[in-house]
Amino acid sequence: MKNLLLIILLTTTLLFSSTLEDLKITDDDFIKISHSSQKNNIFERINDLIQLKKSLSDVDDDFIKLNEVNDFYNTYPYISDETIYNKKDYWATRKEFIIKGAGDCEDFVIAKYFTLIEVGVDESKLSVIHNLHNNEYHLVLGYQEEPHSELFILDSINKEILPLTKREDILVLHTLETIDLNNKEIDILSDIKNLSNYKWTKIYLSSKNKKIKLIN
């Protein structure tokens, strides 16, 4: 019995440590969380993520993973950047999203994207799609089993995963790409496409621990 409890404790500790590493939570972050009045809620959200990833560790069906991860984050409330960060447009990391426990459309997409990769969904099947929803800029996550198969949309507004052909309420503008941040000719102040790509690149490279390089 003691051995079983030890194994359970060790497994839980390893999962917790692994998730903290995935979220890029530093010692300073941990200290700040521990002293926060919301620490119980924050640690509960981290634990919920651990349990989600554990429950999907032996699942081979992408659509089960898509639905579980989509439903998991869609329980978070939608709150504007101005309310949370006092900024008009701020793309939070998944760590920030989980610590705050709320965010806007970009935050939902970022959290779902990296979590799906961690539970085994091939990165090549996922895409970050900039679009218009009711004439407002919006971000959704796309999934395609194969390059020419149907594109499914994971959204924070319509919480049901549907094919793009069923989402007449959104107009796709472009798919975000990783760009060369060292390119001084990129005008991120006036070009919404470059600005979106720039923000996605910063988040992507930070979360994946990759060096800045030209991909497209």
C-alpha positions as CSV (number, residue, x, y, z in Angstrom):
1,M,0.0,0.0,0.0
2,K,2.8,2.4,0.9
3,N,4.6,1.6,-2.4
4,L,1.3,2.4,-4.3
5,L,0.9,5.7,-2.5
6,L,4.6,6.5,-3.3
7,I,4.1,5.7,-7.0
8,I,1.0,7.9,-7.1
9,L,2.8,10.7,-5.3
10,L,5.8,10.5,-7.6
11,T,3.6,10.4,-10.7
12,T,1.6,13.4,-9.6
13,T,4.8,15.3,-8.7
14,L,6.3,14.5,-12.2
15,L,3.1,15.6,-13.9
16,F,3.0,18.8,-11.9
17,S,6.7,19.5,-12.6
18,S,6.3,18.7,-16.3
19,T,3.2,21.0,-16.6
20,L,5.0,23.9,-14.8
21,E,7.8,23.5,-17.4
22,D,5.4,23.4,-20.3
23,L,3.8,26.6,-19.0
24,K,7.2,28.2,-18.6
25,I,6.4,28.9,-14.9
26,T,9.6,30.2,-13.3
27,D,10.6,30.1,-9.6
28,D,9.6,33.8,-9.5
29,D,6.2,33.0,-11.0
30,F,5.7,30.3,-8.5
31,I,6.5,32.6,-5.6
32,K,4.1,35.3,-7.0
33,I,1.3,32.8,-7.4
34,S,1.9,31.4,-3.8
35,H,1.5,35.0,-2.4
36,S,-1.5,35.8,-4.6
37,S,-5.0,36.0,-3.1
38,Q,-6.1,33.8,-6.0
39,K,-3.5,31.2,-5.5
40,N,-6.0,28.4,-4.8
41,N,-7.8,29.1,-8.0
42,I,-4.6,29.4,-10.0
43,F,-3.2,26.1,-8.7
44,E,-6.6,24.5,-9.3
45,R,-6.5,25.5,-12.9
46,I,-3.0,24.2,-13.2
47,N,-4.1,20.9,-11.6
48,D,-7.1,20.7,-14.0
49,L,-4.7,21.0,-16.9
50,I,-2.5,18.3,-15.5
51,Q,-5.6,16.0,-15.2
52,L,-6.7,16.9,-18.7
53,K,-3.3,16.0,-20.2
54,K,-3.2,12.8,-18.1
55,S,-6.6,11.7,-19.3
56,L,-5.6,12.2,-23.0
57,S,-2.2,10.5,-22.7
58,D,-3.3,7.2,-24.1
59,V,-6.0,8.6,-26.5
60,D,-5.3,8.1,-30.3
61,D,-8.3,9.9,-31.6
62,D,-7.6,13.5,-32.6
63,F,-11.2,14.5,-32.4
64,I,-11.5,13.3,-28.8
65,K,-8.5,15.5,-28.0
66,L,-9.9,18.4,-29.9
67,N,-13.2,18.3,-28.1
68,E,-11.7,17.8,-24.7
69,V,-9.2,20.6,-25.0
70,N,-11.7,22.9,-26.7
71,D,-14.3,22.3,-23.9
72,F,-11.6,22.7,-21.2
73,Y,-10.6,26.2,-22.2
74,N,-14.0,27.3,-23.2
75,T,-15.1,27.2,-19.6
76,Y,-12.8,30.2,-19.0
77,P,-14.7,33.6,-19.2
78,Y,-14.1,35.9,-22.1
79,I,-12.8,39.2,-20.8
80,S,-11.2,42.0,-22.8
81,D,-7.5,42.9,-22.8
82,E,-8.4,46.4,-21.6
83,T,-10.0,44.9,-18.5
84,I,-7.3,42.4,-17.7
85,Y,-4.1,44.0,-18.9
86,N,-5.1,47.7,-19.4
87,K,-4.1,47.4,-23.1
88,K,-6.2,47.6,-26.2
89,D,-4.7,44.5,-27.8
90,Y,-2.5,42.1,-25.9
91,W,-1.7,38.5,-26.9
92,A,-1.2,36.6,-23.6
93,T,0.9,33.5,-23.3
94,R,-0.9,30.3,-22.1
95,K,0.8,30.8,-18.7
96,E,-0.7,34.3,-18.4
97,F,-4.1,33.0,-19.6
98,I,-4.2,30.2,-17.0
99,I,-2.9,32.5,-14.2
100,K,-5.5,35.1,-15.0
101,G,-8.2,32.5,-15.6
102,A,-9.8,34.6,-18.4
103,G,-8.9,36.3,-21.7
104,D,-10.0,37.2,-25.2
105,C,-10.1,35.2,-28.5
106,E,-6.3,35.2,-29.1
107,D,-5.7,33.8,-25.6
108,F,-8.1,30.9,-26.1
109,V,-6.4,30.0,-29.4
110,I,-2.9,30.2,-28.0
111,A,-3.8,28.0,-25.0
112,K,-5.6,25.4,-27.2
113,Y,-2.8,25.3,-29.8
114,F,0.0,24.4,-27.5
115,T,-2.0,22.1,-25.3
116,L,-3.2,20.1,-28.3
117,I,0.5,19.7,-29.4
118,E,1.4,18.5,-26.0
119,V,-1.3,15.8,-26.0
120,G,-0.1,14.5,-29.3
121,V,-1.9,16.3,-32.1
122,D,0.4,16.9,-35.0
123,E,1.4,20.5,-35.3
124,S,1.1,20.4,-39.1
125,K,-2.7,19.7,-38.7
126,L,-3.3,23.0,-36.7
127,S,-3.5,26.5,-38.0
128,V,-4.2,29.9,-36.5
129,I,-6.8,31.7,-38.6
130,H,-7.3,35.5,-38.5
131,N,-10.9,36.3,-39.6
132,L,-13.8,38.7,-39.3
133,H,-16.7,37.8,-37.0
134,N,-19.6,40.2,-37.3
135,N,-17.3,42.8,-38.8
136,E,-14.8,42.5,-36.0
137,Y,-11.3,41.0,-36.0
138,H,-11.3,37.6,-34.5
139,L,-9.0,34.6,-34.1
140,V,-9.8,30.9,-34.2
141,L,-7.9,27.6,-34.3
142,G,-8.2,25.4,-37.4
143,Y,-7.7,21.6,-37.7
144,Q,-7.2,19.6,-40.9
145,E,-6.6,15.8,-40.9
146,E,-4.9,16.1,-44.3
147,P,-3.9,19.2,-46.3
148,H,-7.0,19.0,-48.6
149,S,-9.5,17.6,-46.1
150,E,-12.2,19.6,-44.4
151,L,-11.1,22.4,-42.1
152,F,-12.7,22.3,-38.6
153,I,-12.9,25.4,-36.4
154,L,-12.2,25.6,-32.6
155,D,-13.7,28.9,-31.4
156,S,-14.3,30.7,-28.2
157,I,-17.6,32.3,-29.4
158,N,-19.3,29.3,-31.0
159,K,-18.1,26.6,-28.7
160,E,-19.1,23.7,-30.9
161,I,-16.3,22.4,-33.2
162,L,-17.7,22.8,-36.7
163,P,-16.3,22.6,-40.3
164,L,-15.6,26.0,-41.8
165,T,-18.3,25.4,-44.4
166,K,-20.8,25.5,-41.5
167,R,-19.4,28.8,-40.1
168,E,-21.0,31.4,-42.3
169,D,-20.6,33.9,-39.5
170,I,-16.8,34.2,-40.0
171,L,-14.8,35.5,-43.0
172,V,-11.3,34.1,-43.2
173,L,-8.7,36.8,-43.8
174,H,-5.4,34.8,-43.6
175,T,-3.6,32.1,-41.7
176,L,-0.9,33.4,-39.3
177,E,2.7,32.5,-40.2
178,T,6.0,32.6,-38.4
179,I,8.0,35.6,-39.8
180,D,11.5,37.0,-39.6
181,L,11.4,39.3,-36.6
182,N,14.8,40.8,-37.7
183,N,13.3,42.1,-40.9
184,K,13.3,45.8,-40.4
185,E,11.2,46.4,-43.4
186,I,8.1,44.8,-41.9
187,D,5.5,47.4,-41.2
188,I,3.6,46.1,-38.1
189,L,2.0,49.5,-37.4
190,S,-0.2,49.8,-40.4
191,D,-0.5,46.3,-41.8
192,I,-3.0,44.1,-39.8
193,K,-1.6,40.9,-41.4
194,N,2.0,41.7,-40.5
195,L,1.0,42.8,-37.0
196,S,-0.9,39.6,-36.4
197,N,2.0,37.5,-37.8
198,Y,4.4,39.4,-35.6
199,K,2.4,38.8,-32.4
200,W,1.9,35.1,-33.3
201,T,5.6,34.7,-34.0
202,K,6.6,36.2,-30.6
203,I,4.2,33.9,-28.8
204,Y,5.2,30.8,-30.9
205,L,8.9,31.2,-30.5
206,S,8.7,32.0,-26.8
207,S,6.4,29.0,-26.1
208,K,8.4,26.6,-28.3
209,N,11.8,27.8,-27.1
210,K,12.9,28.3,-30.7
211,K,15.4,30.8,-32.1
212,I,14.1,33.6,-34.4
213,K,14.3,32.5,-38.0
214,L,12.6,33.0,-41.3
215,I,10.1,30.2,-41.9
216,N,8.0,31.6,-44.8
